[in-house]
Amino acid sequence: MTNVLRHTCLVLLAGCAAGPSLDGGAYLASGEAMLPTSSTPQLRTEALGVFVDGSGTPTHLFDLRWNELHEVEFTDGANLSEDVCSEPRCDWFVERDTGCVQIAYDEFFRTGRYDDTGYAWSGSMEVCPGEEPYPHELAVRTGRGTPWLIPGDALVIEANYPLEPDMDVFEVRIDGATAPVSPTVMADDAHWRMEVPPALSSLDVEMVGPRVLTPTRVPSAIPTTAVIEDWTLASAPPEGSHAGLPMSYSSGALSGSTGAPAFYPVHALFALGPVEGARLNADLTLTEGQFSYYTHVYTARADGTLGPIVEELGQPIPVAEGSGDVWLVFSHDPLGHPTAAPVGLRFGGVTVE
């Protein structure tokens, strides 16, 4: 249950008076302060979720900047927790009585997934629970990062709070049938992995336990409705035989581009139908983007068998063992490279060995 929170405090460490003890629940601590950096002082903002058990003791801290959940541990009845921050030159200490977080940085620098620039922060600040309720949210993605559930891939639940087996119960329906799921913990208790049967036409994920939330994002089932029968692409492939990056047919190839610099993963999917053979030679060319990096190509079977990932275009692509139709999956994640560019792809067909 989310509590209405009592007080807000964001100042240098010496200037914050302790407030009343917390009841069990979820608390939002957010604020900002001017801190020294490697250049000039800059405004630093922090937004943290503080989770408190029934005895009034903080148990977890969720970093809303990096989407990471940390356990809070107190030694021998101490009022100040062990260091919660997992990064070097960074210290976060949680007060048992108030839920306030004492923060200290010593030339702390951390790059994000989509940038490699920023400031080296120094100084200290304190963030305490405020009056805003903590917003419980979750999303569902695929294990391999595609916007569709490729047969053989898994679902990943990403929450901004500690997931609990008794409270967070999920029902997954694959092609209209309820699929039993047994989540396993990934990096922390805010990330669960669920192995599910292959999904070909429909996918639905709902919460059916005591806590019911609507996921902010759920992948779709595999979107292709036709197959590419002419693998030479001497003729235009039928509508519905490829998905993802919009591509148009001309002169024996499909081509497409994001048009603008892509600070996000770009995907393409090609339905090849039945394939007899061990390897594909795919005429795939990255026409725009980071040519030497961040590309994954692999195959998937309708029965849920996935082939190994190939990271360099032009190399043979193993055909997934198993049975059923085959899809060729392309992913390119530019990771916000400093020389960001549009991502463009040309597909001229495949041969099989």
Rosetta blueprint (number, residue, H / E / L):
1 M L
2 T E
3 N L
4 V L
5 L L
6 R L
7 H L
8 T L
9 C L
10 L E
11 V E
12 L L
13 L H
14 A H
15 G H
16 C L
17 A L
18 A L
19 G L
20 P L
21 S L
22 L L
23 D L
24 G L
25 G E
26 A E
27 Y E
28 L E
29 A E
30 S E
31 G E
32 E E
33 A E
34 M E
35 L E
36 P L
37 T E
38 S L
39 S L
40 T L
41 P L
42 Q E
43 L E
44 R E
45 T E
46 E E
47 A E
48 L E
49 G E
50 V E
51 F E
52 V E
53 D L
54 G L
55 S L
56 G L
57 T L
58 P E
59 T E
60 H E
61 L E
62 F E
63 D E
64 L L
65 R L
66 W L
67 N L
68 E E
69 L E
70 H E
71 E E
72 V L
73 E L
74 F L
75 T L
76 D L
77 G L
78 A L
79 N L
80 L E
81 S L
82 E L
83 D L
84 V L
85 C L
86 S L
87 E L
88 P L
89 R L
90 C E
91 D E
92 W E
93 F E
94 V E
95 E E
96 R L
97 D L
98 T L
99 G L
100 C L
101 V E
102 Q E
103 I E
104 A E
105 Y E
106 D E
107 E E
108 F E
109 F L
110 R L
111 T L
112 G L
113 R L
114 Y L
115 D L
116 D L
117 T L
118 G L
119 Y L
120 A L
121 W E
122 S E
123 G E
124 S E
125 M E
126 E E
127 V E
128 C L
129 P E
130 G E
131 E E
132 E E
133 P E
134 Y L
135 P L
136 H L
137 E L
138 L E
139 A E
140 V E
141 R E
142 T E
143 G L
144 R L
145 G L
146 T L
147 P L
148 W E
149 L E
150 I L
151 P L
152 G L
153 D L
154 A E
155 L E
156 V E
157 I E
158 E E
159 A E
160 N L
161 Y L
162 P L
163 L L
164 E L
165 P L
166 D L
167 M L
168 D L
169 V L
170 F E
171 E E
172 V E
173 R E
174 I E
175 D L
176 G L
177 A E
178 T E
179 A E
180 P L
181 V L
182 S L
183 P L
184 T E
185 V E
186 M L
187 A L
188 D L
189 D L
190 A L
191 H E
192 W E
193 R E
194 M E
195 E E
196 V L
197 P L
198 P L
199 A L
200 L L
201 S L
202 S L
203 L E
204 D E
205 V E
206 E E
207 M E
208 V L
209 G L
210 P L
211 R L
212 V L
213 L L
214 T L
215 P L
216 T L
217 R L
218 V L
219 P L
220 S E
221 A E
222 I L
223 P L
224 T L
225 T L
226 A L
227 V L
228 I L
229 E L
230 D L
231 W L
232 T L
233 L L
234 A L
235 S L
236 A L
237 P L
238 P L
239 E L
240 G L
241 S L
242 H E
243 A E
244 G E
245 L L
246 P L
247 M L
248 S E
249 Y E
250 S E
251 S L
252 G L
253 A E
254 L E
255 S E
256 G E
257 S E
258 T L
259 G L
260 A L
261 P L
262 A L
263 F L
264 Y L
265 P L
266 V E
267 H E
268 A E
269 L E
270 F E
271 A E
272 L E
273 G E
274 P L
275 V L
276 E L
277 G L
278 A L
279 R E
280 L E
281 N E
282 A E
283 D E
284 L E
285 T E
286 L E
287 T E
288 E E
289 G L
290 Q L
291 F L
292 S L
293 Y L
294 Y L
295 T E
296 H E
297 V E
298 Y E
299 T E
300 A E
301 R E
302 A L
303 D L
304 G L
305 T L
306 L E
307 G L
308 P L
309 I L
310 V E
311 E L
312 E L
313 L L
314 G L
315 Q L
316 P L
317 I E
318 P E
319 V L
320 A L
321 E L
322 G L
323 S L
324 G L
325 D L
326 V E
327 W E
328 L E
329 V E
330 F E
331 S E
332 H E
333 D L
334 P L
335 L L
336 G L
337 H L
338 P L
339 T L
340 A L
341 A L
342 P L
343 V L
344 G E
345 L E
346 R E
347 F E
348 G E
349 G E
350 V E
351 T E
352 V E
353 E L
